[in-house]
Amino acid sequence: MDLDWAGLAADLDAFGAARLPRLLQHDACDALSALYPNDARFRSTITMQRHGFGRGEYRYFAYPLPPLVQTLRTALYPRLAPIANDWHARLGLDARFPPTHEAYLQRCHAAGQARPTPLLLKYEAGDFNCLHQDLYGPHVFPIQIAILLSEPDADFAGGEFVLTEQRPRMQSRTEVVPLCKGDAVAFAVNMRPVRGTRGDYRVTMRHGVSRIRSGRRFTLGLIFHDAA
């Protein structure tokens, strides 16, 4: 993957999010979106308003994952693991992440987190995703990725990807990441370190999607830890 990984790491450190432009071609985006009605590909479907998560729907893939989803998860993890290890060291957390995703999944599965977490999200007019964190058990890889599979202003309007950051004794800061079809955003799952005058301190992160004003928006979510 021909990406500016040094720049991506710098943006993650500075803002808690980094854009990965043109991660997927449009035909790959369309092929993934077309999987949504195929029940055999998924282990569960969540209607967001039933749980107070917002409004819309998403489906968790079943194992075995579609080849492209598997390839993305396997290829992106080794690039993100050094950043994740640096974050944990700066935050004084003991856990460290192995160099391959296969080794990390073995750790998750041994602890009872064996259900796959990659998912497809579908939003239509009026839908939105409340600010949240994707935590599925004690093992948490601190960075995840969302890939926009639809084209803004053509397939849908609205639906901006939103992050909030809560620093100690400060008001929350909001970050909006503009994406085009095939672009991805890497972002902090639940927390990240920030350098202060007395060393690093922890900030809490949440993410969501603003209201869809028209059309339909599909997103692929790549979470690197599995669920209990």
Sequence and secondary structure as in RCSB ss.txt:
>XXXX:A:sequence
MDLDWAGLAADLDAFGAARLPRLLQHDACDALSALYPNDARFRSTITMQRHGFGRGEYRYFAYPLPPLVQTLRTA
LYPRLAPIANDWHARLGLDARFPPTHEAYLQRCHAAGQARPTPLLLKYEAGDFNCLHQDLYGPHVFPIQIAILLS
EPDADFAGGEFVLTEQRPRMQSRTEVVPLCKGDAVAFAVNMRPVRGTRGDYRVTMRHGVSRIRSGRRFTLGLIFH
DAA
>XXXX:A:secstr
    HHHHHHHHHHHSEEEETT S HHHHHHHHTTTT GGGEEEEEEGGGGTSEESEEEEE SS  HHHHHHHHH
HHHHHHHHHHHHHHHHT      SSHHHHHHHHHHTT  B   EEEEEETT EEEEE    SS   SEEEEEE S
 BTTTEEE  EEEEEE TTS  EEEEE   TT EEEEESSEEEEEETTEEEEEEEEEEE  EEEEEEEEEEE SS
 B 
